[in-house]
């Protein structure tokens, strides 16, 4: 069985759009980028997001923290991609968070299990990675 290769440009476009939503604080766009249910798995806890309402509630606090730090943009850098099936990808992304002067204020590393769906990608599993 061979997998259909993913399109790098489509993947990058999805992540750039997700970064725009992160930077602008667009909770609806962030929620639209998730598959349901989705799971956030961190060292201290796991969070199930059964629907868009739960996603907006969970992500709202994160976005408020970004605003408090003066972060206004999130730029993705794809570090690695592993195709695990026709419609599934593990993607390692470094996010550069920019302030109003376009300087990197902080960075995060995330791994995502993405599924091809709705003519784009959907985040199924989110795993923060220690840098």
Order of alpha helices (4+ residues) and beta strands (2+ residues): alpha-alpha-beta-beta-alpha-beta-beta-beta-beta
